[in-house]
Structure formats: C-alpha cells, structure tokens
Amino acid sequence: DISVPDNTIMMPGQEFIKTWKVKNVGTCAWGAGYALAFAGTGVKMDGQFISFTEVVQPGQEVEVSVQFKAPSQAGNYVSTWIMQNPRGFTFPEAIYVKITVQ
C-alpha cells in the first residue's frame, strides 16, 4: 500500500485514489492493454483504473492506482482488484482497498 491504509475513514461519497506498489514477477513486459480490473469481490465503488504511463519490464516495480468514490451509506467496504493482460487473462494475486464510511 502506498496510499489509503486499511480502515481509512471516509465521508459518504468522498472521492479518493488508492495506490499500490506491485512488482512484475512474470516473464513479459506490461504495457498498453494491461490493466487492473474489478475482481467482483466487494463493492466496485465506481473504481476506474488509471492507465500505465510506462512499460513495466519483468523484475520492475510500479505504482498502480484506482480512482474510487466511497459509498453513500455508512459501513465497512472492500473492493478487490486483479491485474489482467490485453486478452483478459487475469493474474493469480489480487489487491484490495478497505475503507470505513462514517
């Protein structure tokens, strides 16, 4: 996690950007068409992946970000995201954001 630690308190409807640092442990570069996609677990919270601005070579780390909007109802929320290649194949590891709306 780079930003928005777990259980960060948000106001209803608050917009925020969650950033993670991830490492390309595969054998091919990530570039155009690679993205984070909502994994279907939790609440999407209007999440929109912010596209890569550079190619990420195997072994390199990169910061990836998603722009979110907190739900309008109070409660605890999780949104799970997973990397996918241009053909839609997903990677095995997921990342998530976990907030509390008050």
C-alpha positions in Angstrom: 0.0 0.0 0.0 1.2 3.5 -0.9 -1.9 5.4 0.0 -5.2 4.9 1.8 -4.3 2.4 4.6 -6.8 -0.3 5.6 -9.8 1.0 7.5 -9.3 4.6 6.5 -12.3 6.7 7.5 -14.1 8.3 4.6 -17.1 10.6 4.3 -20.1 9.4 2.2 -19.4 10.0 -1.5 -15.8 11.0 -0.9 -13.6 10.6 -3.9 -10.1 9.2 -3.4 -7.2 7.5 -5.2 -5.8 4.2 -3.9 -2.2 3.4 -5.0 -0.3 0.2 -4.6 3.2 -0.8 -5.5 3.4 -4.0 -7.4 6.2 -6.0 -9.0 6.2 -7.7 -12.4 7.3 -11.2 -11.4 6.4 -12.6 -14.8 8.4 -13.1 -18.0 6.8 -10.5 -20.2 6.6 -6.7 -20.1 3.3 -4.9 -19.1 2.3 -2.1 -21.4 -0.6 -1.0 -23.4 -3.7 -3.1 -22.7 -2.6 -4.3 -19.3 -4.9 -3.1 -16.6 -6.3 -3.5 -13.1 -9.9 -4.9 -13.3 -12.5 -5.2 -10.6 -12.3 -8.8 -9.4 -16.0 -9.0 -8.5 -15.4 -9.3 -4.8 -16.7 -6.5 -2.6 -18.0 -3.2 -3.9 -16.6 -1.6 -7.0 -17.1 2.0 -5.6 -17.1 3.4 -9.1 -13.4 2.3 -9.4 -11.6 3.3 -12.5 -8.0 2.1 -13.2 -5.6 4.9 -14.0 -3.6 3.5 -17.1 0.0 2.7 -17.1 2.2 5.6 -18.3 5.3 3.4 -18.9 6.2 -0.2 -19.9 7.0 -2.4 -16.8 9.7 -4.9 -17.5 10.0 -8.2 -15.7 11.5 -7.6 -12.2 10.5 -3.9 -12.1 8.1 -2.4 -9.6 5.5 0.1 -10.5 2.8 2.1 -8.7 -0.7 1.4 -9.9 -3.7 3.5 -8.9 -7.5 3.3 -9.0 -9.8 6.3 -8.5 -12.7 5.5 -6.2 -15.9 7.1 -4.7 -16.9 6.0 -1.3 -20.4 4.6 -1.0 -23.2 6.9 0.4 -24.1 4.6 3.2 -22.1 4.2 6.5 -20.3 0.9 6.8 -17.2 -1.1 6.1 -16.3 -1.7 2.4 -13.8 -3.7 0.5 -13.0 -3.5 -3.2 -10.8 -6.2 -4.7 -8.9 -5.7 -8.0 -6.8 -8.0 -10.2 -4.3 -7.4 -13.0 -5.2 -8.6 -16.4 -3.4 -8.8 -19.8 -4.8 -7.4 -23.0 -6.6 -10.7 -23.8 -8.5 -10.5 -20.5 -6.5 -13.3 -18.7 -6.2 -12.4 -15.0 -3.1 -12.8 -12.8 -3.4 -15.0 -9.7 -2.8 -12.4 -7.0 -5.4 -9.8 -6.1 -5.1 -6.4 -4.3 -7.8 -4.5 -2.4 -8.8 -1.3 -0.7 -10.7 -1.4 2.6 -12.4 1.7 4.0 -14.9 2.7 6.6 -17.6 5.2 5.7 -19.0 7.3 8.6 
